[in-house]
Amino acid sequence: MNKEIKIPLVLLGLNTSSYLINYSLNVILARHLSAHIYGDYSVAIKVLTIMVELALFGTQVGTKRFLAKYLDLNRREEALNYLAWNTKLLSVTFFISIIIALTTFIIMNYLHYLGIKHIEDYHLAAYTLWLVPFFALVIALSSLLLLSERIYFSAMVTDFLNYFLQVFLFFMVIVFVGPTLSNSHIVTVLFTTFMLLILIAFFLLNKEIINLIKQSIKKARTISLTKGKWLKTSAGLIVNNIILAVFSAIDLFIVELFASSEGAVGHYAAILVIIGFLWMIPPSVLQPLKRNLATHLDSLEGRKQLQEKLKTTNKLIISLVLCVGLLIILFSRQLLNHYGPEYVQAYPALIILTIGMMGACISRIAPVILVFAGYERLLLQLGLVELILIILLAIPATYYFDITGTAVITSLVFITKAVVIIITIRKKLGIKVWAI
């Protein structure tokens, strides 16, 4: 079987398994929490994701862009310098994240001591701040696994094993502690999961990367954070990544704040889990291309090779997205009923978002191409416009039409961005993102 087909299919199989476990995880939580509290859990995970992006400071993308290139070209000294710089930067951002978590914890305890607000009454997002450096380290190690030619393990650490461990640990809590989950239960399960993933990821790294890590830790003490172009590039990447992370969560945040009922945020969270399967299809199929993307974009011949590879993968993506999208639409009520009978009422929003997501899937590789080609600022501008549009339009739509209004606006913005970014790449790089 062609390598461009075999690897994506294996990754898609792994990601499908990951999705099913994640789906089970969310069903378990929805069944053991009220719709409102389940929604709070989903919001907390989104906040954690945004904070992790801040802590990583764009290095997870920079690693694939710079370190991969240095290793491909056998420029070991530059690879070592980059990894040392990366290590030093992460040590600074991780320290800052711990200070933020500690400050928040002290304030929460002081207000509890004064009798103003009980320590258990805070939003779950406040407790997840402690988890930021641990989850960030998991993501950083998964990027190194990708460079270790451990493509499958890289996907497993951040997805399959992550969700599997959470399902197992939550099941143990429900069986041995009780069916009602509290904030402390959730945070403990997440912390234990991340620590186990860190150990597993370290064990799976190849010897070359491990040796580079050891040397980079020693060299990090003397290297300058302002060295070369890495800091400037990472600064651009972090802004883009934050906008992407905020955009992926902003609709849920808007529902949390402006929906007419408390349970709406839980209903919308369930919808996002269901359509998440669509969103993971393009990255699974396109993952092998990312390994050498920077090298392909460096020359006209490389871009031609990339174009041919895109034609192969696009056919697979279109087929899968159409099939999965239609199945979600046909069985929308049944899927929502897994979370509980009250969730079924959200099926119109599920259908609308499914259609929007199918349209958005056509441009999933486009932002990555722009980043690797050095167009971070352009991507930032597009992201800002996208974010402003959804804030201005989704808030009134949610206020007047509840989550159905949120779904309509989100879908329209998704599709509009996909069209704009495809046209942009065609003009800037001469690459037809969706050629077949």
C-alpha positions in Angstrom: 0.0 0.0 0.0 1.2 3.6 -0.8 2.9 5.2 2.2 0.8 8.4 1.8 -2.3 6.2 2.2 -1.0 3.6 4.8 0.2 6.0 7.5 -2.8 8.3 7.4 -5.1 5.2 7.6 -3.3 3.9 10.6 -3.3 7.3 12.3 -7.0 7.6 11.5 -7.6 4.3 13.1 -5.7 5.4 16.3 -7.5 8.7 16.4 -10.9 7.0 15.9 -10.1 4.8 18.9 -9.1 7.9 20.8 -12.3 9.6 19.8 -14.4 6.7 20.9 -12.7 6.7 24.3 -13.0 10.4 24.6 -16.7 10.1 23.7 -17.1 7.5 26.4 -15.3 9.7 28.9 -17.7 12.6 28.2 -20.7 10.4 28.4 -19.6 9.1 31.8 -19.1 12.6 33.0 -22.4 13.9 31.6 -24.2 11.0 33.3 -22.6 11.7 36.7 -22.8 15.5 36.6 -25.6 17.9 35.9 -25.7 19.5 32.5 -24.5 22.8 34.0 -21.5 21.2 35.9 -20.6 19.1 32.8 -20.5 22.3 30.8 -18.3 23.8 33.5 -15.9 20.9 33.1 -15.8 21.4 29.3 -15.1 25.1 29.8 -12.3 24.3 32.3 -10.6 22.0 29.8 -10.8 24.8 27.2 -9.2 27.2 29.6 -6.5 24.7 30.4 -5.8 24.3 26.7 -5.4 28.1 26.3 -3.1 28.3 29.3 -1.0 25.4 27.9 -0.6 27.3 24.6 0.7 30.3 26.6 3.1 28.1 28.6 4.5 26.5 25.4 4.9 29.9 23.8 4.7 28.4 20.3 7.5 26.0 20.8 5.5 22.9 19.9 5.1 24.2 16.4 8.6 25.7 16.4 10.0 22.3 17.2 8.4 20.7 14.2 9.6 23.6 12.1 13.1 24.3 13.2 14.3 21.1 15.0 12.9 18.9 12.3 14.7 20.9 9.6 18.0 20.8 11.5 17.8 17.1 12.0 16.8 16.4 8.4 19.8 18.4 7.2 22.1 16.8 9.8 22.9 20.2 11.4 23.3 18.7 14.8 24.9 21.8 16.5 22.0 24.0 15.4 19.6 21.3 16.6 21.3 21.2 20.0 21.3 25.0 20.3 17.6 25.2 19.4 16.6 22.5 21.9 18.7 24.2 24.6 17.0 27.5 23.9 13.6 25.7 23.8 14.4 24.1 27.2 15.3 27.5 28.8 12.2 29.2 27.4 9.9 26.5 28.7 11.6 26.6 32.2 10.7 30.4 32.3 7.1 30.0 31.1 6.5 27.0 33.4 7.7 28.9 36.4 5.4 31.8 35.5 2.4 29.4 35.2 3.2 28.0 38.7 3.3 31.5 40.1 -0.1 32.3 38.6 -1.6 29.1 40.0 -0.1 29.7 43.4 -1.4 33.3 43.5 -4.9 32.2 42.5 -4.8 29.4 45.2 -3.8 31.9 47.9 -6.5 34.4 46.9 -9.1 31.6 46.9 -8.1 30.3 50.3 -8.0 33.9 51.8 -11.5 34.5 50.6 -12.6 31.2 52.0 -10.9 32.1 55.3 -12.9 35.4 55.4 -16.1 33.6 54.7 -16.7 35.4 51.4 -16.7 32.3 49.2 -16.2 28.6 50.0 -13.2 27.0 48.5 -15.4 24.4 46.7 -17.6 27.0 45.1 -15.1 28.2 42.5 -15.3 27.3 38.9 -13.3 24.2 38.0 -11.1 26.3 35.7 -9.5 27.9 38.7 -8.3 24.5 40.0 -6.9 23.4 36.6 -4.3 26.2 36.6 -2.1 23.8 38.6 -2.1 21.4 35.7 -0.8 23.7 33.1 3.0 22.9 33.2 2.3 19.1 33.4 0.0 19.1 30.4 2.3 21.4 28.5 5.2 19.0 29.0 3.0 16.2 27.6 2.4 18.2 24.4 6.1 19.2 24.2 7.2 15.5 24.5 4.7 14.5 21.9 6.3 16.9 19.4 9.7 15.3 20.1 8.1 11.8 19.6 7.1 12.9 16.1 10.7 13.9 15.4 11.8 10.5 16.7 9.9 8.9 13.8 7.4 7.7 16.4 4.4 9.1 14.6 1.9 6.6 16.0 3.2 7.0 19.6 3.0 10.8 19.3 -0.7 10.6 18.4 -1.3 8.0 21.2 0.3 10.0 24.0 -1.8 13.2 23.5 -5.0 11.4 22.6 -5.6 7.7 23.0 -3.6 7.1 26.2 -4.8 10.5 27.6 -8.4 9.6 27.3 -8.0 5.9 28.2 -6.3 6.8 31.5 -8.9 9.3 32.3 -11.7 6.9 31.7 -10.0 4.2 33.8 -9.3 6.6 36.7 -12.7 8.2 36.7 -14.3 4.7 36.7 -12.2 3.8 39.7 -13.3 7.0 41.5 -17.0 6.3 40.7 -16.7 2.7 41.9 -14.6 3.2 45.1 -15.4 6.8 46.1 -18.9 7.4 44.9 -21.0 8.3 41.8 -20.9 12.0 42.4 -17.8 13.7 41.1 -16.3 16.8 42.7 -13.7 19.4 41.5 -11.0 17.7 43.6 -11.8 14.3 42.0 -11.6 15.8 38.5 -8.3 17.6 39.2 -6.7 14.6 40.8 -7.6 12.4 37.9 -6.2 14.9 35.4 -3.0 15.4 37.3 -2.4 11.6 37.7 -3.1 11.2 33.9 -0.6 13.8 32.9 2.2 12.5 35.2 1.7 9.0 33.7 1.8 10.4 30.2 5.1 12.2 30.9 6.7 9.0 32.1 5.4 7.1 29.1 6.5 9.7 26.6 10.1 9.8 28.0 10.3 6.1 27.8 9.2 6.1 24.1 11.8 8.7 22.9 14.6 7.4 20.8 18.3 7.6 21.9 19.2 10.5 19.6 16.5 12.8 21.0 17.2 11.7 24.6 20.9 12.5 24.2 20.0 15.9 22.7 17.7 16.6 25.6 20.4 15.7 28.1 22.9 18.0 26.4 20.4 20.8 25.9 19.6 20.9 29.6 23.3 21.5 30.4 23.6 24.1 27.6 20.4 25.9 28.5 22.1 27.7 31.4 24.4 29.6 29.1 22.3 30.1 26.0 20.5 33.5 25.4 16.7 33.5 25.0 17.1 36.2 22.4 19.4 34.1 20.3 18.7 34.0 16.5 15.2 34.3 15.1 13.6 31.7 17.3 12.2 34.0 19.9 10.6 36.3 17.3 9.1 33.4 15.4 7.8 31.8 18.7 6.3 35.1 19.7 4.4 35.2 16.4 3.4 31.5 16.7 2.1 32.0 20.3 -0.2 34.8 19.2 -1.5 32.6 16.4 -1.9 29.6 18.6 -3.7 31.6 21.3 -6.1 33.0 18.8 -6.7 29.5 17.5 -7.2 28.1 21.0 -9.5 31.0 22.0 -11.5 30.7 18.8 -12.0 27.0 19.3 -13.4 27.7 22.7 -15.1 31.1 22.3 -18.4 29.7 21.2 -18.6 27.6 24.4 -17.5 30.6 26.5 -20.3 32.7 24.9 -22.9 30.0 25.6 -21.7 29.8 29.2 -22.1 33.5 29.7 -25.1 34.5 27.4 -27.3 31.4 27.0 -30.8 31.6 28.5 -30.5 28.4 30.6 -27.7 27.0 32.7 -27.8 23.6 31.1 -27.2 25.0 27.6 -23.5 25.0 28.1 -23.6 21.3 28.8 -25.7 20.6 25.7 -23.3 22.6 23.6 -20.3 20.8 25.1 -21.9 17.5 24.1 -22.3 18.8 20.5 -18.7 19.8 20.3 -17.6 16.3 21.4 -19.7 14.7 18.8 -18.5 16.8 15.9 -15.0 16.5 17.2 -14.7 13.3 15.1 -15.0 15.4 11.9 -12.4 17.9 13.1 -9.8 15.1 13.7 -10.1 13.5 10.2 -7.9 16.0 8.3 -5.0 16.2 10.9 -4.9 12.4 11.0 -4.7 12.1 7.2 -2.3 15.0 6.9 0.0 14.1 9.8 2.8 12.5 7.6 3.1 15.7 5.5 3.9 17.8 8.5 7.2 15.9 9.2 8.9 17.4 6.1 6.6 20.3 5.4 9.3 23.0 6.1 11.6 21.3 3.6 9.0 21.0 0.9 8.2 24.7 1.1 11.8 25.8 0.7 11.9 25.2 -3.0 9.6 25.3 -6.1 10.3 21.6 -6.7 9.4 20.8 -3.0 6.1 22.7 -3.4 5.3 20.6 -6.5 5.9 17.5 -4.5 3.7 18.8 -1.7 0.9 19.5 -4.2 1.0 16.0 -5.5 0.8 14.6 -2.0 -2.1 16.9 -1.1 -4.0 15.5 -4.1 -3.7 12.0 -2.7 -4.7 12.9 0.8 -7.5 15.2 -0.2 -9.5 12.5 -1.9 -9.4 10.5 1.3 -10.4 13.4 3.4 -13.4 14.4 1.3 -14.7 10.8 1.3 -14.3 10.4 5.1 -15.8 13.8 5.9 -18.8 13.3 3.8 -19.6 9.9 5.2 -19.1 10.8 8.8 -20.9 14.1 8.5 -24.0 12.5 7.0 -24.0 9.8 9.7 -23.9 12.5 12.4 -26.8 14.3 10.8 -28.9 11.2 10.3 -28.4 9.9 13.9 -28.2 13.3 15.7 -31.0 12.5 18.2 -29.6 9.1 19.1 -26.1 10.4 19.6 -27.3 13.2 21.9 -29.4 10.7 23.9 -26.2 9.0 25.0 -25.5 12.0 27.2 -29.0 12.0 28.7 -32.6 12.6 27.5 -32.4 16.3 28.1 -29.6 16.7 25.6 -31.8 15.5 22.7 -33.4 19.0 22.4 -30.1 20.3 21.1 -30.2 18.3 17.8 -30.9 21.3 15.5 -27.7 23.0 16.7 -25.8 19.7 16.2 -27.0 19.4 12.6 -26.0 23.1 11.8 -22.6 22.8 13.4 -22.0 19.5 11.6 -22.6 21.2 8.2 -20.3 24.1 9.2 -17.6 21.7 10.4 -17.7 19.7 7.1 -17.1 23.0 5.3 -14.3 24.0 7.6 -12.4 20.7 7.2 -11.4 21.7 3.7 -8.8 24.1 5.1 -7.3 22.3 8.1 -3.8 22.0 6.6 -3.9 25.7 5.4 -2.8 27.4 8.7 0.0 25.0 9.1 1.3 25.7 5.6 1.2 29.5 6.3 3.1 29.0 9.5 5.8 26.8 8.0 6.1 29.2 5.0 6.7 32.2 7.4 3.4 33.9 7.1 2.7 34.0 10.8 1.6 37.7 10.7 -0.9 37.1 7.9 -2.3 34.2 9.8 -2.6 36.4 12.9 -4.5 39.0 11.0 -6.9 36.4 9.6 -7.4 34.9 13.1 -8.1 38.3 14.7 -10.8 39.1 12.1 -12.3 35.7 12.6 -12.3 36.1 16.4 -13.8 39.6 16.3 -16.6 38.4 13.9 -17.6 35.5 16.1 -17.7 37.7 19.2 -19.7 40.4 17.6 -22.2 38.1 15.9 -22.4 35.1 18.3 -23.2 37.0 21.4 -26.5 38.5 20.2 -27.3 35.3 18.3 -26.9 33.3 21.5 -28.8 35.8 23.6 -31.9 35.7 21.3 -31.7 32.2 19.8 -29.8 30.2 22.4 -27.3 27.6 21.1 -29.0 27.3 17.7 -28.0 30.9 17.1 -24.5 30.2 18.3 -24.2 27.2 15.9 -25.4 29.3 12.9 -22.8 32.0 13.4 -20.0 29.7 14.2 -20.7 27.6 11.1 -20.8 30.7 8.8 -17.5 32.0 10.2 -15.9 28.5 9.9 -16.8 28.3 6.2 -15.9 31.9 5.4 -12.4 31.5 6.9 -11.9 28.2 5.0 -12.6 29.9 1.7 -10.5 33.0 2.4 -7.4 31.0 3.6 -7.5 28.7 0.6 -7.5 31.6 -1.8 -4.7 33.3 0.2 -2.4 30.2 0.0 -3.1 29.9 -3.8 -2.0 33.6 -4.3 1.0 33.5 -1.9 2.5 30.1 -2.5 0.8 28.8 -5.7 -0.5 25.7 -3.8 -4.0 24.5 -4.4 -4.9 23.3 -0.9 -7.9 21.4 -2.1 -6.8 20.1 -5.5 -7.8 16.5 -6.2 
